[in-house]
Amino acid sequence: MTIRSLLSSALIGAVASARSMTPMATLAAARLAHRKTSGELFLLDRPLFKYGALAMGAGELFGDKMKTAPDRTVLLGLTARVASAGIAGSALAPKGREAAGAAVAVATAVPLAYLTLAARKRAIANIGQTRSGLIEDALIVAAGIAVVAWATRSKSN
């Protein structure tokens, strides 16, 4: 196993650092598009969790623009990042390396949450909460889609 084999887990952890629900939502969308992950992903094969992850991903994009939205580094925000990054990192890891993928994703998500928060605060000061949030959404959602598309394959393959 090389470090490259866990790269998708690290990258999805980076996505989770800025948007906690995006990793799960992009994996749910991949499942709906009949794409397969190398690691096991039992929860998102259940309709309740699959559609719930999509709804929570969309809800997070709206909620983030509210002035009352908590920082991503509060306990609840970090907990959501750990759970989402761990599940997604595990799913994107090579079969048999799910625990390592989860660990790499979490180890990436938590420290980067502080860095992405600092960058977002600077952006809020310069261009405002809504505009900075929309730009961050576009970047993070695109990154999530790209990572999941790169790391998954069609079920027919």
C-alpha positions as CSV (number, residue, x, y, z in Angstrom):
1,M,0.0,0.0,0.0
2,T,1.3,3.4,-0.9
3,I,0.4,6.8,0.4
4,R,-1.4,7.4,-2.9
5,S,-3.8,4.6,-2.1
6,L,-5.2,6.8,0.8
7,L,-5.1,10.1,-1.1
8,S,-8.8,10.1,-1.8
9,S,-9.4,9.6,1.9
10,A,-7.2,12.6,2.8
11,L,-8.8,14.7,0.1
12,I,-12.4,13.9,1.3
13,G,-11.1,14.8,4.8
14,A,-10.1,18.2,3.4
15,V,-13.6,18.6,2.0
16,A,-15.1,17.8,5.4
17,S,-13.0,20.5,7.0
18,A,-15.0,23.2,5.4
19,R,-18.4,21.4,4.9
20,S,-19.2,18.6,7.2
21,M,-22.0,17.1,5.3
22,T,-20.6,17.4,1.8
23,P,-18.6,14.2,1.9
24,M,-21.7,12.2,2.8
25,A,-23.9,14.0,0.3
26,T,-21.4,13.4,-2.6
27,L,-21.1,9.8,-1.7
28,A,-24.9,9.5,-1.6
29,A,-25.1,11.1,-5.0
30,A,-22.5,8.7,-6.3
31,R,-24.6,5.8,-5.0
32,L,-27.6,7.2,-6.8
33,A,-25.5,7.4,-9.9
34,H,-24.7,3.6,-9.5
35,R,-21.0,4.3,-8.6
36,K,-19.2,1.9,-6.3
37,T,-16.7,2.7,-3.6
38,S,-13.7,0.4,-2.9
39,G,-14.3,0.4,0.9
40,E,-17.6,-0.7,2.5
41,L,-20.4,1.9,2.8
42,F,-23.3,0.1,4.3
43,L,-25.2,3.1,5.7
44,L,-25.5,4.9,2.4
45,D,-27.0,1.8,0.8
46,R,-30.1,2.4,2.9
47,P,-32.6,4.9,1.4
48,L,-33.1,6.7,4.7
49,F,-29.4,7.5,5.1
50,K,-28.8,8.1,1.4
51,Y,-31.6,10.7,1.0
52,G,-30.9,12.0,4.5
53,A,-27.3,12.7,3.6
54,L,-28.4,14.6,0.5
55,A,-30.9,16.7,2.5
56,M,-28.4,17.4,5.2
57,G,-25.8,18.5,2.6
58,A,-28.2,20.9,1.0
59,G,-29.4,22.2,4.4
60,E,-25.8,22.9,5.5
61,L,-25.2,25.0,2.4
62,F,-28.2,27.2,3.3
63,G,-27.5,27.3,7.1
64,D,-23.9,28.4,6.6
65,K,-25.0,31.8,5.3
66,M,-26.9,32.6,8.5
67,K,-25.4,35.1,10.9
68,T,-26.2,32.7,13.7
69,A,-24.3,29.8,12.2
70,P,-21.8,28.5,14.6
71,D,-18.1,28.2,13.8
72,R,-17.0,24.9,12.3
73,T,-14.6,24.4,15.2
74,V,-17.3,24.2,18.0
75,L,-17.7,20.8,19.5
76,L,-20.7,19.8,17.5
77,G,-19.1,21.0,14.2
78,L,-15.9,19.1,14.9
79,T,-17.9,16.0,15.9
80,A,-19.8,16.2,12.6
81,R,-16.6,16.5,10.7
82,V,-15.0,13.6,12.4
83,A,-18.0,11.4,11.7
84,S,-18.5,12.4,8.1
85,A,-14.7,12.4,7.3
86,G,-14.3,9.0,9.0
87,I,-17.2,7.4,7.1
88,A,-16.3,8.9,3.8
89,G,-12.6,8.3,4.2
90,S,-13.3,4.6,5.0
91,A,-15.5,4.2,2.0
92,L,-12.9,5.7,-0.4
93,A,-10.0,3.7,1.0
94,P,-8.9,0.4,-0.6
95,K,-10.7,-2.7,0.5
96,G,-9.2,-3.9,3.8
97,R,-7.7,-0.5,4.5
98,E,-11.0,1.2,5.6
99,A,-9.7,1.9,9.2
100,A,-6.6,3.6,7.8
101,G,-8.7,5.6,5.4
102,A,-11.0,6.8,8.2
103,A,-8.0,7.8,10.3
104,V,-6.3,9.7,7.5
105,A,-9.6,11.6,6.6
106,V,-10.2,12.6,10.3
107,A,-6.5,13.6,10.7
108,T,-6.9,15.8,7.7
109,A,-10.4,17.3,8.5
110,V,-9.8,18.4,12.1
111,P,-6.7,20.6,11.7
112,L,-7.9,21.9,8.3
113,A,-11.2,23.0,10.0
114,Y,-9.2,25.6,11.9
115,L,-7.4,26.8,8.7
116,T,-10.5,26.9,6.6
117,L,-12.3,28.8,9.3
118,A,-9.5,31.4,9.5
119,A,-9.7,31.8,5.7
120,R,-13.5,32.1,5.8
121,K,-13.3,34.8,8.5
122,R,-10.9,36.8,6.4
123,A,-13.2,36.4,3.4
124,I,-16.2,37.5,5.5
125,A,-14.3,40.6,6.5
126,N,-13.5,41.4,2.9
127,I,-16.6,40.4,0.9
128,G,-19.3,39.5,3.5
129,Q,-20.8,36.3,4.9
130,T,-23.1,35.4,2.0
131,R,-20.7,36.0,-0.8
132,S,-17.8,34.3,0.9
133,G,-20.1,31.4,1.8
134,L,-21.3,31.0,-1.8
135,I,-17.7,31.0,-3.1
136,E,-16.6,28.5,-0.4
137,D,-19.7,26.3,-1.2
138,A,-18.8,26.3,-4.9
139,L,-15.2,25.3,-4.2
140,I,-15.9,22.7,-1.6
141,V,-18.9,21.1,-3.4
142,A,-16.8,20.9,-6.6
143,A,-13.9,19.4,-4.7
144,G,-16.2,16.8,-3.1
145,I,-17.7,15.9,-6.4
146,A,-14.2,15.6,-8.0
147,V,-12.8,13.5,-5.2
148,V,-15.7,11.1,-5.2
149,A,-15.9,10.9,-9.0
150,W,-12.1,10.1,-9.1
151,A,-12.3,7.6,-6.3
152,T,-15.4,5.6,-7.4
153,R,-16.2,3.5,-10.4
154,S,-19.3,2.5,-12.2
155,K,-20.9,-0.6,-10.7
156,S,-20.9,-2.2,-14.2
157,N,-17.0,-2.1,-14.1
